[in-house]
Amino acid sequence: MSGAMSGAQYAVEAAGIEKRYGGVVALRGVDVRIREGAIYGLIGPNGAGKSTMFDILCGITKPDTGTVRVLDMDVAGLPAHQVARRGVGRTFQRTAMFGESTVYENLLFASYGSMRHSVAARLLRLPVWRQDMAAFAAKADEVLVTCGLDGLRDQPASSLAYGTQRRLAVAIMLMNEPRVIFLDEPVAGMNENETASFIELMRTVAKGRTIVIVEHDMAAIGALCDEVLVMVDGRPIVNDTPARALKHPEVIAAYLGADDDEPA
């Protein structure tokens, strides 16, 4: 690989990652180092192994060999909810939310895990409950404004346009103040205006955070990412800026040799 930045603190580090599914080798000795505050993309043709690598980095899938650390945590050795509570957020291709609940209620549900009060304190409206709810309301108002949802707080989530639902998914994640965010195909299915709006949101959200993206939209990758890892056949080809990486001879050959498949 070439061109990786050095001399920085790393929010995400993976070394010697290998993964097999039966006789199929999905990943072959992949190393990743993502500096704090970077917006980092995983790209490659269909079947390149980038989605598997992405799931390993955020702790959803365990590697057969190799180590993964996110915010100095061994994510392969921790349950997903503990990883989330320690500052790691993720969005999925299918937006996860309660469709019949309002935007504001979805933010409330996302916050219960970090609240101190018990069910009894909630029923009796004890001071600890009131303190928790005041802190939640302040945070929710801030997140709604950041995500451009402040005028939709009482709308059922299922009534929102697709691009707006993706913003809500980000808002839900932000309620737990993640330091590292993993975005799975964040602009897939969006129209041009929705994509542009979402990119602007990500630039705002990225301040003080590290973002890792797996995405097939090369325009979005180019607009957002400081650095990308291009993968082909389960192995890393180049780690560099998007502009330089996409000019690498092996990368050009991999995409041109992918027939009519879109990179996914």
N, C-alpha and C positions, 0 to 999 in steps of 0.2 A: 504493500500500500504506500501511498505518497501523500505529502502535504499536510499531515495532521498538525494542529497547533500544539505547542508545548509550553512548559513553564507555568501552567495554570493549575488551580485546584479542580478536581474532577468530581462532578455530581454523580456520574454513572461510569462504572468501570466493569468490563467483562473481559475474561482472558480464557483462551483455549476452549471456546464453546463448541461442543459437538452434540448433534441430536440425530437419532435414527428413529424411523417408524417402520418396524419390521426390517426388511432388506433395503429400504430406501434411506439414503443419507440426506437429511434435510440441511444440516449445517456441518461444515468441515473446518474446525479450528479457527473460529471467528474471534477477533479481539476488537473491543470497542472502548474508547475513552472519550467521554463527553464533558467538556469543561463547564464549570458553574456559569450560569447565565446565558449559555448558548441556545440557539434554536437549531436542532440537529435532525436531519432527515435520513430515513432508511428507504432506499429506492432500488429498483431492479426490475427485470422482466418477470412475467408470470412464472411461478415455480422457482424463483431465485432463493427463497428461504428467508426473505426479509420479514414476513409476518410472523414466522416461527421465532426469529431472533427478537422481534419486538415483544412478543408474548413472554419470552424468557427474561428480557430486560426488566419488565414490570412485574415479574413474579407469578404470572398466570401459568406458565409452563416451566417445568424443571428440566435443565439440560442433563444429558447423559454424562458428560464430562465438562469440566471448566468451572469457573467461579464468576459470580455476579454480585456486585455491590452497588447499591443506590443509597446515597446519603450515608455511606459507610455501613449500611445494613446488608447482611446476607439475605437477599430477598428470596432466594431459593429455599431458605430454611424457615421462613415465616409465613403464617396464614395471610391471605390477601387483606383481611380487615385490619390486621396489625400493621401491614405495610402502609395502608391508607392513612391510619391514625398517626403515623410517623412522618407524614409530609409528602406522600406520593398520591397523585390523582390520575385518573384515566377516564377517557371517553371511549365509547364503542361505536362501531359502524351503525348498529341499531340503537337508536336513542333510548336510554333507559330512564323512564319517568312514570309517574302515576297519571295516566291520561285523563281521568275524570276529576282529578284534583286541580286546584288552581296553581298558577305559577308560584305564588307565595307559599302555598301549602307544600309544594314540592321542595322548596328551600328549607322549610321547617322540618320536614321528614329527614332531609339530609343532615340536619344539625343535631338530632336527638342523641347521637352517639357521643358527642362532645359536651353535652349538658350534664350538670352535676345533680340535678334534682331527681327524686324518686317519683314513682307513680302517685304515692300517697301525698307527696309535697305538691304535685300538680293538682290533685283533686281538692286539697285543702288550701290551695293558693298561698303556700307559705312563702316567706321572704326569699328563700333560695330559688324558688320557681320564678318569682317576679324578677329577680336579678338575671336569671338565665334568659327570660323572655325579652327583657330590655336589651341585653347584649345581642340576642338574636335579631331583634328588630333593627338595631343600628347596623349590624353587619348585612342583613338582607337588603336594606335600603341602599347601602353602598354597592353591593353586588348587582342589584337590579339596574342601577344607573350605569355602572361599568359595562354591562352586557346589553344595554339599550332595551331593557324590559320593564322599566319603571311605569310605563303606561299600560302594561298588560298584566299587572300583578294579580288581578281578580279573574283573569281568563282561564278556562280549563286548558290544560296542557295539550289535550288532543285537538283543540280548535286552532292551534297555532300553525302557521305555514311551516314547511319542512325546515327552511333555513333558520327560522326563529326557534324551532324546537332544538336545533343544534346549539343555538346560543343559550337556551335554557339548560342543556346538558353541561355546558361550560359553567354556568352560574351555580348549578347544583354542586359541581366539583369545587368551585371557589369558596363555598361556605366552610370548607374544612381547611382553608388556607394552605394549599399544597405548595411545596417548594420545587418539586419536580412534577411535570405534567406530561403524560403520554397521550397522544392523540392518534386514534385509529381511523384513517381515511376521513379526516374531518370535513373536507369539502365535497366528498362523493355525493352525487345527486343534486348538487346545488346549481342554480343558474349563474350567469356571469355576475349579476349584481349581488346576489347572495354571497358568492365566493369573495368578491372584493370587500364586502362589508365584514365577512368573517376574518379575512386576513388583517384588516384594521383592528378588529377586536383582539386577535392574537398578539399583535404588536403591543397593544396596551397591556394585556395580561402578562406578557413576557417580562415586564420590568421586574427585576429582582427574582426571577424564576428561571429554571431550566426547562426547555420544552423539547420533547422527542416526538417526531412525526413519522408515521409510515403512510405514504400517499402516492397515488399514481398520477396526479395532476402536476406535471412538471412546471407549469407556470406558477402554481401556488408554491411549490418547493423553491423555485427561483426567487420568488418575492419574499419568502419568509426566512429561509434557512441560511445560517452562517456557514454551515458545513454539512456535507452529506457522506454517507457510506453507500457505495454502489455494490450490490451483491449479484452474483451470477452463479447458478448451480450450487448454491449453498456455501459459496466462498466469497471473501471480500476481494474486490477488484481495485478500488481506489477510494481514499478518504481525503476529500478536498472541498473547496468551495463548489457550489453547484455549477457555476460557469466552467471552471476548469475540469471538474469531474466528467461532465457530459461531453467533453472534447477528447477524453482519453480513448485511444484506439480500441482497447478491449471493450469499453462501454459502448462505443459506436457499433462495433461488430455484434455485441450481444443484443442490442435493440433492433438493429437492422435484420438480424438473423432470427427474430422472434415472430416471423411471418406477420400476420395481422393482429397478433395479440397486443393489447394495450399493456404497458407496465402497470402492475397492480400490487 
